[in-house]
Amino acid sequence: MGGPSRFPNSSLGFAERLSDAMSPSFATVAHTARTALLNTVGNRFMAPAKVHHRRSKCELNRRGFTFKGIVAAGTTVMAASSLVAEPAQGLERLPFRPEGYNFWTWRGHKIHYVQQGEGLPIVLIHGFGASAFHWRYNIPELAKGYKVYAVDLLGFGWSDKAVIDYDALVWRDQVVDFLKEIVKEPAVLVGNSLGGFTALVTASEFPEQVVGVALLNSAGQFGNANAKTNESEDTVLQKVILKPLKTIFQRVVLGFLFWQAKQPARIESVLKNVYIDTSNVDDYLIESITRPTDDPNAREVYYRLMTQFLLNPGKYTLDSVLSKISCPLLLVWGDLDPWVGLSKAIRIKEFYPNTSIVNLQAGHCPHDEVPELVNKALLDWLPTITSAPTVETA
């Protein structure tokens, strides 16, 4: 994968490159880069928009969807009450276990996962910097009618911090093998941020393993048809002097950012920027993010993720992935997300009509901020895909 073609030299450039996609710890990176390095702050919030969508065969039934700020595809009324609601009140929460739950060995690496319930399998995939514990309010509720798995991607959470080159293929292969070896039957994939993009890539490459995909403020970019990919051979000066200096500079800066990003106070501050209702920004959530940063290889993995994957996302774009999937798609979107705007959800729907949209008055992590609304959206959608006819492709 290699390092980035250039290291951003302004707070805006760094944040704009990073802010499209990830999750609480990812937000910490962009926020810290702006404040600690260049002492500038620039948060962007997108106001809720009225959206009119084409109807599709797999569109959700609107009955019962307009409540407490939740809006089904095709409707345009959003209640403000969800901004001040207490979403976790009365919900069962997955107990936090410092030692983790279940472990599976994949390619010599320890992979952590949670499993509860019986029925059609659902695999929950977290975002950048998070873990299976980020689904704390979703697992118990979904497990009442389904077999629910929540897996920690390699390099995150309670899974091993493998010192490897990371790209979308690593996590795609991990999820595919998890389906084959642990789940052992086709499943529904649900992903937030980086986990959403991982779910899409998995469904596009191995459709026989995936019967449906739900995205919550997914990572990923649409491709630029006009982009040029002219790659010139490095000169001796670049190879011998400039690249090593750039690598040293990146390690120093990212090492400082990693130290900043793992501080509980810093994480809490940034979480409160990406959660519109901050009721669930609590010790449980912060502990689930900070604890994995104490792993011996966490700093090296952080460096590799930042330089090899996040700044060089590779050949996979949303349009290339969406053009290869055939299963029903659900978008559960926090419209007030300062990192991944509503415009992305609209564009996904336009590109892939076999999509249902549920708009929420929430930020980047709606499953944890307004879990009861996300749970209802998933539970209303799941029966429609199990009875839906198979989509035929030419």
Disulfide bonds with the S-S distance in Angstrom:
none
